[in-house]
């Protein structure tokens, strides 16, 4: 029984260490009396030095100006009759497709983690993973919702052109990398945008999107990244504060064995 409990304690310590939450530890105490009785106590402690840090993140409404402007330009270029000239490039009946955009669309979601290997990031990789996941959910909901509602015809005759989903995914990853490195490594911070421009240009060259689609797609990607930060850190900090309140607590389970019987004591310190 003791081995099972010790294994649970060890497994809890490993999880606690990986999650950066208060570490759980335990030890056995044994005492005996002159009446041949034996008392064994399992003391489970929470180490207050292992806390989940609260992240100080201040949201600035100014960060929404850029994505709002890009989306507005894309909407105007798509919605107003006669603005097809705004789409710029002349179209061909057929082009030799560039496939790089299909790979970079999803590869850019891991761009921030690649940048972590080359520079010092603002937040932990665990926070970044949550930000990327939440941002992708927001982005997918916004982009696919707008695609369904607008149902703009693509340059090659397909449907659901506005906005560009490839471009929005790439700029989502690029903007998260920007926010993680803008104060520490400007080269890494802006590097993702260059890849975003490459993907947007390839969507135009492949006759899959109008310029308005690509511009709006970049706006939706940046907006999704900003919303992920706005939503994630307040929720994360509430969880962190709740976990930290539990630090310093102690639970004692004390089996007692005496001639002819025994019992168990349970004490929990709040």
N, C-alpha and C positions, 0 to 999 in steps of 0.2 A: 504494500500500500504506500509505503514511504517513497519507493522508487517512482511510482506513478505520480505522486504529488510533486516530487522533485523535478520530474520531466516536464510537468505542466508549468512549474515555475520557470524552468530554463527556457521553454518555448515562449512563455510570456515575455521574458527578458529580451529574447531575440526580436520578437515583434515590436516591443516597446522601443528598442534601440533603433530599428529601421524606420519606425514612424516618428521618432523624436518626441515621444510622449513619456510621461513619468515612468521610470524603470521600476519593475516589481521584483522584489527579492524575498528570500525566505530562509529560515534556519530553524533547527530543532534545539530545544532546551530540555534537559533531563535532570531530574532531581529525585532523591530517594530519602525516605525517613527511617527512623528506628523501628517502625512497625512493618517493615518489609514492603511498604507501599512504593509505588513507582509512578512518577508524574512525567509525562512527555508533552511538551508544548511546541506547536508549530506556529512561529511568529512570521506573518507575512507583512512586509513593509513596502511603502511606496517612497522611492527616493525623490525628494523634492528638488534635487539638483538636475534631474532629467525632466525638463519642462518643454512643452511645445511653444515655441516663441510666437509672440504676437507681432504681426507685420504691420508696420506703419505705412499705409498706402493712401495717398491723397489724390482723389479724382479731380481733374480740372475740366470744366465744361469746354474750354478752348480746344481740347483734344478732339472734339466732335466736329470742328469747323472743316477740317480737311475731308473726312469721309462724306459729310453732308454736301460739300461743294462738288465732289466728284459724282455723287449720286444724282445731284440736281442737273449737272451738265449732261449726264447720260440720259436722264428722263426727258430733258428738253430736246436732245438730239433724236430721240425715238418718237416722241409724242406729237411734235408739231409737223404738220404736212409741209412738204417741200424741203425739210431738213435732211433728206437723204443725201444731199450733197455734202453734208457734214461728215458722212461716213468716209469721205475722202477717196480711198484707193479705188482705181478702176478694177472691175471684176473680170475674171477669165472663166471660160466654160469649165476648164479643168486645170488643176495645178498638181505638182508633185508634193504630196503631203509630207510635212515635217512632223515626226512623232515625238519629239523631245517634250512637247507640252503635256502629253499624256503621262509621262513619267514624273515630270517636275510638279505637276498638280498635287500629287500626294507626297512626293519626296520632300517638298518644302515644309510640310508639317513637322518634319524632323530637323529642319534647318537650325533651330535654336539649340538643339542638343549637340549638333556638330560644332556650332559656335562655342559651346561650353568647353570644348576640348582645346580651343585656341585662345580663350580669354576668360576673364572673371565676370560671371553673370550677376545680375541683381538679386535673383531669388533662387532657391534650391531647385534641383531637377524635379523633385516631387511636385513642387508648386507649378513649375513649368508644364509638367505633364498634365496636371489638372486644368491649367489655363488653355493649353492646346486642345484638350478634349472638349472642354466647355465651349471654347470659341468655334470649334468645328460644328458642334450641335447648333449653335446660334446661327452660324453661317449657312448651314444646310437648310435650316428652316426658312430663313429670309430669302435666300436665292431661289430655292425651288418653289416657294410660295409666290414670289414675284414672277418667275418664269411661267407658272400656270395661269396667273391672272392676266399678264400682258400677252403672252403667246405670240411674240414677234417672229416674223418669218426670217430665217437665216439667209445670208447671201447665196448659199448653195441650194436654197429652196426648202431646207428643213424647218422645223418648228422650235419654239421655246428658245429664241436667241437671246433675249434680254433678261437678266444681265449674263455676263460670261462667268460660268461656274469655275472653269479652270483658273481664270484670272483672280477670282475672289479667294480661292483656296491658297494660291501662291502668295497673295498679299496678306492673307491672314498670318501665315508663317513668317513672312518678312517683317510684318509690323510687330509681332511678339518679339522677334529677335531685336528689332530696333528699340523697343521699350526695355529689354533686358541689358542692352549694351551701350545705349546712347550716352551714358555718363562715364563709361569706363573704356570703351574702345569704339570710336566712331567708324572705323573701317568695317568692323563686323556689324555695327548697327545699320549701316546703309547698304551692305552687300546684298541683302535679300531683295531690296528694291530693284537692283540691276537684273536679278534673275526674274523678277516679276515683269519687268519691261520686255525681257526676252520672250516670256510665255505669251504676254499680250500681243506682241508683234507676230508670233507664230500663229496665233488664232486668227489674226487678220489675213496673214499670207495664205493660210489654209482655206480661206473663204468660209470659215465657220462663224465668224462674228463681224459685226459692224464696229466701228470705232466707239460709238456710243455704248455698245455692250461692254467693251473692255474697260472703258473709263468708269462706268457704273460698277462693274465687277470689282475693280480695285477699291472703290469706295465701300462696297459691302464687306470686303475682306478686312479692311482697316477698322470699320465700324464694329464688326464681330469681335475683333481682338480687343478693342476698347471696352466693349460691353462685358467680355469675359473677365477682365480685370475689375470692372465696376461691381460685378456680381460676386466673384469668387472670394476676394479678400475679406469683405465684411462677414460672409458666412464662415470662412476659415477661422477668423479671429474669435467669433462666438464659440466655435468648437474648442479652440485653444484655451480660452478663458475657463470654459467648463471643465476641461481636463486638468488645468492647473489648480483649480479649487480642490481637487481631490488629493493633491500632493501632501505628504506628511501624515497620511492616515495609516492606521495600523490595525491589523486583525490578528487575534490570537485564538487558536484552536488547541485546547489542552485536554487530551485524554488522560484519565486517572485510573490506574490499576491497583487495586488493593486486594488482600486476601478475601476471597468469597464474593468479589464483585468488582464494579468499576463504574466509571461515568465519563462525561465529556463536558468541558466548559467552553463556551464561545463568547468572546469579547471583541467588540468592534469599536475603535476609537474614532469619533467623528471630528 
